[in-house]
Amino acid sequence: MANVVGLRLSLPLPLPVLGSVCVCSSSTFATTLSRPSTKKLNCKVKGPRRMVLGLGASFFSHFMTMAGAMGSKSFMASAKITGGSSVDELLKNYEWPEQFPFKEEDFQRFDETPDSLFYEAPRFVTHIDDPAIAALTKYYSKVFPPSNTPGVSILDMCSSWVSHFPPGYKQERVVGLGMNEAELKRNPVLTEYAVQDLNVNPKLPFEDNSFDIITNVVSVDYLTKPLDVFKEMSRVLKPGGLAIMSFSNRCFWTKAISIWTSTGDADHVMIVGSYFHYAGGFEPPQAVDISPNPGRSDPMYIVYSRKLSTA
């Protein structure tokens, strides 16, 4: 059984739940009124959200002027990605603007009720389909060090009851950081865990230069303080350590940040890449499309970077 590290957050008194939610977990649950649901929606939901929040314009005004390797092609919410090569090229030799191009309101959510309310009860479900899970596991098998490599430590950030690591994968230290203790206890790959809401406290409860790898599965779209979190990732990674952010087009849109739900898959690659760039301490980020069956199953994208060896 995993050992507990860090602090258990106190839960507030129950409040009414009016929408689906998923914050910082690769396995969570959604509640609509009193009826539980575990189904994530496609993030590109056409509805009143942009009109209600008035968001999304800052993204387009900044990134539509950022030509980079893609020339004058804009990254609109309706953009479709076909094949892996276009994604693989998105972040190569990219010239980022001097300042972080997003505003505080871009990280608001339709539902701003306390996230901890939605993690009071565990939900042992997955939120991408089996082909996407298999593709992610295959990717991990290619980039992870071999099992039982001496001295290797891994942090599965926004973790839950399953991490999608290769079958039987083990290291001396594999830490899960997530929102629900019962889910974390069920995760067989973890040697220890911490319960923490990164949207309340983005400071990671670990020493500097602690981890060789950090993973985050389909949860980067729920971070409301992403630069703070990515700076912390840089701090706790060992020099040369690898950070892997994986995501699809599935989400609980009421809890995903506005800039995510207002944009499309190519935009999401740029958004996550910008987190690495503006947080500092990382090599230029790269993107990979590992979607197993484009158009027939959930897409799967990776944006990754390594901590600078001199950081």
C-alpha positions as CSV (number, residue, x, y, z in Angstrom):
1,M,0.0,0.0,0.0
2,A,1.2,3.5,-0.7
3,N,2.5,5.7,2.0
4,V,1.0,9.1,2.6
5,V,3.1,12.2,2.1
6,G,1.9,15.8,2.2
7,L,-1.3,17.1,3.7
8,R,-4.9,16.1,3.4
9,L,-7.0,19.1,2.5
10,S,-10.1,19.9,4.7
11,L,-13.3,19.7,2.7
12,P,-15.8,22.5,3.0
13,L,-19.5,21.8,3.8
14,P,-21.3,20.4,0.8
15,L,-22.7,22.9,-1.7
16,P,-25.0,22.3,-4.6
17,V,-23.4,20.8,-7.7
18,L,-24.7,22.3,-10.9
19,G,-22.4,21.0,-13.6
20,S,-19.9,18.3,-14.7
21,V,-16.4,18.7,-13.4
22,C,-12.9,17.3,-13.7
23,V,-10.0,19.1,-12.0
24,C,-6.5,17.7,-11.9
25,S,-7.1,14.0,-12.2
26,S,-6.9,11.4,-14.9
27,S,-9.7,9.6,-13.2
28,T,-12.5,11.6,-11.6
29,F,-16.2,12.0,-11.7
30,A,-18.9,14.4,-12.8
31,T,-22.2,15.3,-11.2
32,T,-25.1,17.0,-12.7
33,L,-27.7,17.9,-10.1
34,S,-28.2,14.6,-8.2
35,R,-27.4,12.2,-11.0
36,P,-23.8,11.0,-11.2
37,S,-22.0,10.8,-14.6
38,T,-18.6,9.6,-15.6
39,K,-18.7,10.7,-19.3
40,K,-16.5,13.5,-20.5
41,L,-17.7,15.7,-23.2
42,N,-15.8,16.8,-26.3
43,C,-14.0,20.0,-25.2
44,K,-15.1,21.9,-28.3
45,V,-18.7,22.4,-27.0
46,K,-20.8,24.9,-28.9
47,G,-22.8,26.8,-26.4
48,P,-23.2,30.1,-24.5
49,R,-19.9,29.8,-22.6
50,R,-17.9,32.3,-24.6
51,M,-20.9,34.7,-24.6
52,V,-21.3,34.3,-20.8
53,L,-17.6,34.7,-20.0
54,G,-16.5,36.8,-22.9
55,L,-13.3,34.8,-23.2
56,G,-11.1,33.5,-26.0
57,A,-10.4,36.8,-27.8
58,S,-7.1,37.3,-26.1
59,F,-5.9,33.9,-27.3
60,F,-6.7,34.6,-31.0
61,S,-5.4,38.2,-30.9
62,H,-2.0,37.0,-29.7
63,F,-1.6,33.7,-31.5
64,M,-3.1,34.6,-34.9
65,T,-0.1,37.1,-35.2
66,M,2.4,34.4,-34.2
67,A,3.4,32.9,-37.6
68,G,6.2,30.6,-36.5
69,A,6.7,27.5,-38.5
70,M,3.0,27.4,-39.6
71,G,3.1,30.6,-41.7
72,S,-0.1,32.5,-41.7
73,K,-2.3,29.6,-40.6
74,S,-4.5,30.4,-37.7
75,F,-5.3,28.1,-34.8
76,M,-9.0,28.4,-34.6
77,A,-11.3,26.5,-32.3
78,S,-12.7,24.6,-35.3
79,A,-9.2,23.5,-36.5
80,K,-8.9,19.8,-37.3
81,I,-5.6,17.9,-37.0
82,T,-5.1,15.2,-39.5
83,G,-2.1,12.9,-39.2
84,G,0.8,13.2,-36.8
85,S,3.2,15.3,-38.8
86,S,1.4,18.6,-38.4
87,V,1.3,18.3,-34.6
88,D,5.0,17.2,-34.5
89,E,6.0,20.4,-36.3
90,L,3.8,22.9,-34.4
91,L,6.4,23.8,-31.7
92,K,9.6,23.4,-33.6
93,N,11.7,26.6,-33.9
94,Y,8.8,28.6,-32.6
95,E,9.3,32.2,-31.9
96,W,7.2,33.0,-28.8
97,P,6.1,36.6,-27.9
98,E,8.1,38.3,-25.2
99,Q,5.2,38.3,-22.7
100,F,2.8,35.5,-21.7
101,P,-0.1,36.0,-24.1
102,F,-2.9,35.0,-21.8
103,K,-4.9,37.0,-19.2
104,E,-6.3,36.0,-15.8
105,E,-9.8,35.6,-17.2
106,D,-8.6,33.0,-19.7
107,F,-8.1,30.7,-16.7
108,Q,-11.6,31.1,-15.4
109,R,-14.1,28.2,-15.5
110,F,-17.8,28.1,-16.1
111,D,-18.2,26.5,-12.7
112,E,-16.0,28.1,-10.0
113,T,-17.4,26.1,-7.0
114,P,-14.7,24.5,-4.9
115,D,-13.0,21.7,-6.8
116,S,-12.6,19.6,-3.7
117,L,-16.3,19.0,-3.5
118,F,-16.2,16.9,-6.6
119,Y,-13.5,14.6,-5.2
120,E,-15.2,13.7,-1.9
121,A,-16.3,10.4,-3.4
122,P,-14.0,8.2,-5.5
123,R,-14.9,7.3,-9.1
124,F,-12.9,4.4,-10.6
125,V,-13.4,5.2,-14.2
126,T,-11.2,6.3,-17.2
127,H,-11.8,9.3,-19.4
128,I,-10.2,8.4,-22.7
129,D,-11.0,5.3,-24.6
130,D,-9.0,2.0,-24.7
131,P,-7.1,2.8,-27.9
132,A,-6.0,6.1,-26.6
133,I,-4.9,4.5,-23.3
134,A,-3.0,1.9,-25.2
135,A,-1.2,4.5,-27.3
136,L,-0.2,6.5,-24.2
137,T,1.1,3.3,-22.5
138,K,3.1,2.4,-25.6
139,Y,4.6,5.9,-25.6
140,Y,5.6,5.6,-21.9
141,S,7.3,2.3,-22.7
142,K,9.5,4.0,-25.2
143,V,10.6,7.0,-23.1
144,F,10.6,5.7,-19.5
145,P,13.8,4.2,-18.1
146,P,13.6,0.4,-17.6
147,S,11.8,-0.9,-14.6
148,N,13.8,-1.0,-11.3
149,T,16.5,1.4,-12.5
150,P,18.4,2.4,-9.4
151,G,17.7,5.9,-8.2
152,V,14.8,6.7,-10.6
153,S,11.9,8.6,-9.1
154,I,8.7,9.5,-11.0
155,L,5.9,11.9,-10.1
156,D,2.5,11.2,-11.6
157,M,0.9,14.6,-11.2
158,C,-3.0,14.9,-11.1
159,S,-3.0,11.2,-10.5
160,S,-5.7,8.7,-9.6
161,W,-6.4,5.0,-9.4
162,V,-4.5,4.3,-12.7
163,S,-1.5,5.9,-14.3
164,H,-1.4,4.1,-17.6
165,F,2.2,3.1,-17.1
166,P,3.4,-0.1,-18.9
167,P,2.1,-3.3,-17.2
168,G,4.3,-4.4,-14.3
169,Y,6.3,-1.2,-14.4
170,K,8.1,-0.4,-11.2
171,Q,10.6,2.0,-9.8
172,E,11.9,2.6,-6.3
173,R,9.9,5.7,-6.0
174,V,6.7,6.5,-7.9
175,V,4.7,9.3,-6.3
176,G,1.1,10.1,-7.1
177,L,-0.3,13.6,-6.4
178,G,-4.1,13.9,-6.8
179,M,-7.4,14.9,-5.3
180,N,-8.9,11.7,-4.0
181,E,-7.2,9.6,-1.4
182,A,-9.2,6.4,-2.0
183,E,-8.3,6.6,-5.7
184,L,-4.7,7.1,-5.0
185,K,-4.6,4.2,-2.6
186,R,-6.0,1.9,-5.3
187,N,-3.2,2.8,-7.8
188,P,-0.8,-0.2,-7.9
189,V,2.1,1.6,-9.4
190,L,2.5,4.2,-6.6
191,T,4.9,3.8,-3.7
192,E,3.5,6.9,-2.0
193,Y,1.0,9.7,-2.6
194,A,0.0,13.2,-1.7
195,V,-3.5,14.7,-1.7
196,Q,-3.5,18.3,-2.9
197,D,-5.5,20.7,-5.0
198,L,-3.1,22.5,-7.3
199,N,-5.7,25.1,-8.1
200,V,-5.6,26.1,-4.4
201,N,-1.9,25.5,-3.6
202,P,0.3,25.1,-6.7
203,K,3.5,24.5,-4.6
204,L,4.5,20.9,-4.9
205,P,5.3,19.2,-1.5
206,F,8.7,17.9,-2.7
207,E,12.4,18.8,-2.4
208,D,14.3,20.4,-5.3
209,N,15.7,18.0,-7.9
210,S,13.7,15.0,-6.7
211,F,12.3,13.4,-9.9
212,D,13.5,12.1,-13.2
213,I,10.1,12.1,-14.8
214,I,6.8,14.0,-14.3
215,T,3.6,12.8,-16.0
216,N,0.2,14.4,-16.3
217,V,-2.6,12.6,-18.1
218,V,-5.6,14.5,-19.5
219,S,-5.6,17.1,-16.7
220,V,-3.4,20.0,-17.8
221,D,-6.6,21.7,-19.1
222,Y,-7.9,22.1,-15.5
223,L,-5.0,24.0,-14.1
224,T,-6.0,27.6,-13.2
225,K,-2.4,28.6,-12.2
226,P,-0.4,26.7,-14.9
227,L,2.7,28.9,-14.8
228,D,3.0,28.4,-11.0
229,V,2.6,24.7,-11.4
230,F,5.1,24.4,-14.3
231,K,7.7,26.5,-12.3
232,E,7.2,24.0,-9.5
233,M,7.7,21.1,-12.0
234,S,11.0,22.6,-13.0
235,R,12.1,23.0,-9.4
236,V,11.4,19.4,-8.4
237,L,12.7,17.8,-11.6
238,K,16.3,16.7,-11.7
239,P,18.5,18.5,-14.2
240,G,17.7,16.9,-17.6
241,G,14.5,15.4,-16.1
242,L,11.5,14.8,-18.4
243,A,8.0,16.3,-18.1
244,I,5.3,14.7,-20.2
245,M,1.9,16.4,-20.6
246,S,-0.7,14.2,-22.4
247,F,-4.2,15.3,-23.4
248,S,-7.1,14.5,-25.7
249,N,-10.2,16.4,-26.8
250,R,-12.3,15.0,-23.9
251,C,-13.0,17.1,-20.8
252,F,-15.6,18.2,-18.3
253,W,-16.0,21.5,-19.9
254,T,-17.6,23.3,-17.0
255,K,-14.3,22.9,-15.0
256,A,-11.8,23.2,-17.9
257,I,-10.3,26.6,-18.3
258,S,-12.0,29.0,-20.7
259,I,-9.1,29.3,-23.1
260,W,-9.1,25.5,-23.5
261,T,-12.8,25.1,-24.2
262,S,-12.8,28.0,-26.6
263,T,-10.1,26.5,-28.8
264,G,-9.2,23.3,-30.7
265,D,-6.6,20.6,-30.7
266,A,-3.8,22.5,-32.4
267,D,-4.4,25.4,-30.0
268,H,-4.1,23.1,-27.0
269,V,-0.7,22.1,-28.2
270,M,0.3,25.7,-28.4
271,I,-1.2,26.5,-25.0
272,V,0.7,23.7,-23.2
273,G,3.9,24.6,-25.1
274,S,3.5,28.1,-23.8
275,Y,3.4,26.9,-20.2
276,F,6.8,25.2,-20.6
277,H,8.3,28.3,-22.3
278,Y,7.1,31.0,-20.0
279,A,7.6,29.0,-16.8
280,G,11.3,29.0,-17.6
281,G,13.9,26.4,-16.7
282,F,12.9,24.0,-19.6
283,E,14.3,23.2,-23.0
284,P,12.1,24.2,-25.9
285,P,8.9,22.1,-25.7
286,Q,8.1,19.5,-28.4
287,A,4.8,18.0,-29.5
288,V,3.9,14.5,-30.7
289,D,0.6,13.1,-32.0
290,I,0.1,9.6,-30.8
291,S,-3.5,9.3,-31.8
292,P,-4.1,5.6,-32.6
293,N,-7.0,5.8,-35.0
294,P,-7.6,9.4,-36.2
295,G,-11.3,10.1,-36.5
296,R,-12.3,6.7,-35.1
297,S,-11.1,6.9,-31.5
298,D,-10.1,9.5,-29.0
299,P,-7.1,11.6,-30.2
300,M,-4.0,11.7,-28.0
301,Y,-1.4,14.4,-27.9
302,I,1.9,14.8,-26.0
303,V,3.7,18.0,-25.2
304,Y,7.0,17.4,-23.5
305,S,10.2,19.1,-22.4
306,R,13.2,18.5,-20.3
307,K,14.5,20.6,-17.4
308,L,17.6,22.5,-18.5
309,S,20.8,20.7,-17.3
310,T,22.0,24.0,-16.0
311,A,18.8,25.0,-14.2
